Amino acid sequence: MTEWYNYAMKSTWKTPHDIKENLKTASILKNNRVVFNICGNKYRIVVRIDYSFQMMLIRFVGTHAQYDKIENIEEI
């Protein structure tokens, strides 16, 4: 996950399309949220991104199995 963090810190994503161009396995959700698949999809990180300020708030870090148990993904 350190590798993902370092990569994200160096990136300048201005739109969700920019993320998908570089990380094909990322899933774009509503409200500027993105799901990143880490370590061959063993882990997932959900973030909320403010593209204009280039800021990211990590909302969830866990295994794929833990992610699947989230009942309302809109709340994270």
Residue frames as a rotation matrix with the C-alpha (Angstrom) as fourth column:
MET 1
0.565 0.825 0.000 0.00
0.825 -0.565 0.000 0.00
0.000 0.000 -1.000 0.00
THR 2
0.184 -0.605 -0.775 2.99
0.278 -0.724 0.631 2.25
-0.943 -0.332 0.035 0.46
GLU 3
-0.758 -0.464 0.458 3.63
0.526 -0.020 0.850 1.99
-0.385 0.886 0.259 -3.26
TRP 4
0.020 0.855 0.518 0.05
0.934 -0.201 0.295 3.15
0.357 0.478 -0.803 -4.01
TYR 5
0.665 0.226 -0.712 0.41
0.592 -0.741 0.318 6.04
-0.456 -0.633 -0.626 -1.55
ASN 6
-0.270 -0.868 -0.418 3.66
0.246 -0.482 0.841 7.22
-0.931 0.124 0.343 -3.12
TYR 7
-0.707 0.080 0.702 2.16
0.707 0.069 0.704 6.94
0.008 0.994 -0.105 -6.60
ALA 8
0.334 0.936 0.112 -0.97
0.911 -0.351 0.216 8.86
0.242 0.030 -0.970 -5.58
MET 9
0.462 -0.208 -0.862 1.05
0.476 -0.762 0.439 11.62
-0.748 -0.614 -0.252 -3.91
LYS 10
-0.607 -0.778 -0.163 3.02
0.213 -0.356 0.910 12.20
-0.766 0.517 0.382 -7.12
SER 11
-0.475 0.497 0.726 -0.05
0.879 0.229 0.418 12.18
0.042 0.837 -0.546 -9.37
THR 12
-0.809 0.310 -0.500 -1.96
-0.194 -0.943 -0.272 15.24
-0.555 -0.123 0.822 -10.55
TRP 13
-0.612 0.691 0.385 -5.38
0.791 0.522 0.319 13.91
0.019 0.500 -0.866 -11.48
LYS 14
-0.947 0.286 -0.146 -7.67
-0.282 -0.958 -0.047 16.67
-0.154 -0.003 0.988 -12.70
THR 15
0.023 0.969 -0.246 -10.63
-0.982 0.068 0.175 14.45
0.186 0.238 0.953 -13.62
PRO 16
0.385 0.181 0.905 -11.79
-0.457 0.889 0.017 10.88
-0.802 -0.420 0.425 -13.01
HIS 17
0.995 -0.028 -0.100 -10.81
-0.081 0.387 -0.918 10.21
0.064 0.921 0.383 -16.62
ASP 18
0.257 -0.963 0.085 -7.18
-0.808 -0.262 -0.528 10.98
0.530 0.067 -0.845 -15.72
ILE 19
-0.092 -0.237 0.967 -7.29
-0.833 0.551 0.056 8.27
-0.546 -0.800 -0.248 -13.06
LYS 20
0.685 0.459 0.566 -8.77
-0.117 0.836 -0.537 5.69
-0.719 0.301 0.626 -15.43
GLU 21
0.815 -0.455 -0.358 -6.13
-0.449 -0.105 -0.888 6.51
0.366 0.884 -0.290 -18.05
ASN 22
-0.143 -0.971 0.190 -3.36
-0.845 0.020 -0.535 5.59
0.516 -0.237 -0.824 -15.61
LEU 23
-0.860 -0.079 0.504 -5.05
-0.408 0.700 -0.586 2.98
-0.307 -0.710 -0.634 -13.42
LYS 24
-0.597 0.620 -0.509 -7.45
-0.487 0.224 0.844 0.88
0.637 0.752 0.169 -15.47
THR 25
-0.471 0.411 -0.780 -8.64
0.571 0.817 0.085 -1.15
0.672 -0.405 -0.620 -12.47
ALA 26
-0.962 0.167 -0.218 -9.78
0.069 -0.623 -0.779 1.90
-0.266 -0.764 0.587 -10.49
SER 27
-0.273 0.942 0.193 -13.55
0.918 0.195 0.345 2.27
0.288 0.271 -0.918 -10.16
ILE 28
-0.928 0.028 0.371 -15.09
-0.057 -0.996 -0.068 5.72
0.367 -0.084 0.926 -10.32
LEU 29
-0.363 0.825 -0.434 -18.04
0.932 0.321 -0.170 6.24
-0.001 -0.466 -0.885 -7.95
LYS 30
0.489 0.634 0.599 -20.45
0.552 -0.757 0.350 9.11
0.675 0.160 -0.720 -7.33
ASN 31
0.998 0.050 0.032 -19.45
0.012 -0.699 0.715 12.20
0.058 -0.713 -0.699 -5.34
ASN 32
0.476 -0.879 -0.005 -15.81
-0.698 -0.374 -0.611 12.23
0.535 0.295 -0.792 -6.49
ARG 33
0.374 -0.337 0.864 -15.03
-0.650 0.570 0.503 8.90
-0.662 -0.750 -0.006 -4.87
VAL 34
0.262 -0.403 -0.877 -12.69
-0.792 0.429 -0.434 6.32
0.552 0.808 -0.207 -6.34
VAL 35
0.821 -0.067 0.566 -12.01
-0.303 0.791 0.532 2.69
-0.483 -0.608 0.629 -5.44
PHE 36
0.119 -0.866 -0.485 -8.42
-0.948 0.045 -0.314 1.58
0.294 0.498 -0.816 -5.98
ASN 37
0.987 0.107 -0.119 -7.63
-0.084 0.980 0.183 -2.14
0.136 -0.171 0.976 -6.17
ILE 38
0.274 -0.923 0.270 -4.34
-0.958 -0.288 -0.012 -2.90
0.089 -0.255 -0.963 -4.43
CYS 39
-0.547 -0.635 0.546 -2.10
-0.686 0.714 0.143 -6.00
-0.480 -0.296 -0.826 -4.47
GLY 40
-0.947 0.165 -0.274 -3.96
-0.095 0.674 0.733 -7.76
0.306 0.720 -0.623 -7.27
ASN 41
-0.139 0.971 0.196 -7.36
-0.461 -0.239 0.855 -6.76
0.877 0.028 0.480 -5.85
LYS 42
-0.328 -0.026 -0.944 -6.63
0.692 0.674 -0.258 -8.31
0.644 -0.738 -0.203 -2.44
TYR 43
-0.450 0.138 -0.882 -7.12
0.704 -0.553 -0.445 -4.90
-0.550 -0.822 0.152 -0.83
ARG 44
0.102 0.511 0.853 -9.24
0.824 -0.525 0.215 -1.87
0.558 0.681 -0.475 -1.63
ILE 45
-0.697 -0.257 -0.670 -8.84
0.569 -0.766 -0.298 1.79
-0.437 -0.589 0.680 -0.85
VAL 46
0.254 0.806 0.535 -11.77
0.921 -0.370 0.119 4.18
0.294 0.462 -0.837 -1.23
VAL 47
-0.680 -0.512 -0.525 -10.96
0.627 -0.777 -0.054 7.87
-0.380 -0.366 0.849 -1.43
ARG 48
0.677 0.735 0.031 -12.81
0.670 -0.599 -0.438 11.10
-0.304 0.317 -0.898 -1.99
ILE 49
-0.399 -0.879 0.262 -10.93
0.897 -0.315 0.309 13.47
-0.189 0.359 0.914 -4.26
ASP 50
0.667 0.411 -0.622 -11.14
0.228 -0.907 -0.355 17.24
-0.710 0.095 -0.698 -4.57
TYR 51
0.360 -0.521 0.774 -9.66
0.931 0.256 -0.261 17.63
-0.063 0.814 0.578 -8.03
SER 52
0.731 -0.043 0.681 -9.44
0.220 -0.930 -0.295 21.43
0.646 0.365 -0.670 -7.90
PHE 53
0.699 -0.472 0.536 -7.33
-0.714 -0.487 0.503 21.42
0.024 -0.735 -0.678 -4.71
GLN 54
0.102 -0.643 -0.759 -5.50
-0.402 0.671 -0.623 18.17
0.910 0.369 -0.190 -5.52
MET 55
-0.525 -0.175 0.833 -6.52
-0.851 0.136 -0.507 16.73
-0.024 -0.975 -0.220 -2.15
MET 56
-0.171 0.413 -0.895 -7.55
-0.237 0.864 0.444 13.21
0.956 0.288 -0.050 -1.28
LEU 57
-0.166 0.206 0.964 -9.38
-0.985 0.016 -0.173 11.93
-0.051 -0.978 0.201 1.80
ILE 58
-0.792 -0.128 -0.597 -9.04
-0.212 0.975 0.072 8.21
0.572 0.183 -0.799 2.47
ARG 59
-0.027 0.911 0.411 -12.47
-0.948 -0.153 0.279 6.87
0.317 -0.382 0.868 3.45
PHE 60
0.845 0.307 0.437 -11.78
-0.432 0.875 0.219 3.12
-0.315 -0.374 0.872 3.63
VAL 61
-0.204 -0.855 -0.477 -8.81
-0.899 0.357 -0.255 0.75
0.388 0.376 -0.841 3.63
GLY 62
0.090 0.246 0.965 -9.40
-0.688 0.716 -0.118 -2.98
-0.720 -0.654 0.234 3.90
THR 63
-0.790 -0.327 0.519 -9.49
0.047 0.812 0.582 -6.33
-0.612 0.484 -0.626 2.23
HIS 64
-0.799 0.533 -0.280 -11.72
-0.376 -0.078 0.923 -7.04
0.470 0.843 0.263 -0.73
ALA 65
-0.436 0.642 -0.631 -13.84
0.656 0.707 0.265 -9.24
0.615 -0.299 -0.729 1.57
GLN 66
-0.517 0.219 -0.827 -14.29
0.670 -0.498 -0.551 -6.38
-0.533 -0.839 0.111 4.06
TYR 67
-0.885 0.170 -0.433 -15.25
-0.368 -0.826 0.428 -4.04
-0.285 0.538 0.793 1.22
ASP 68
-0.710 0.621 -0.333 -17.86
-0.009 0.465 0.885 -6.51
0.704 0.631 -0.324 0.00
LYS 69
-0.400 0.547 -0.735 -19.53
0.900 0.388 -0.201 -6.43
0.175 -0.742 -0.647 3.44
ILE 70
-0.916 0.098 -0.390 -20.20
0.019 -0.958 -0.286 -2.69
-0.402 -0.269 0.875 3.25
GLU 71
-0.241 0.926 0.290 -23.96
0.780 0.363 -0.510 -2.38
-0.577 0.104 -0.810 3.00
ASN 72
0.847 0.528 0.062 -24.16
0.473 -0.696 -0.540 1.16
-0.242 0.487 -0.839 1.67
ILE 73
-0.071 -0.950 0.306 -21.11
0.995 -0.044 0.093 2.17
-0.075 0.311 0.948 -0.32
GLU 74
0.221 0.240 0.945 -22.63
0.477 -0.872 0.110 5.66
0.851 0.426 -0.307 -0.70
GLU 75
0.973 0.232 0.005 -21.99
0.098 -0.429 0.898 6.31
0.211 -0.873 -0.440 3.01
ILE 76
0.432 -0.876 -0.214 -18.23
0.685 0.164 0.710 5.92
-0.588 -0.453 0.671 2.89
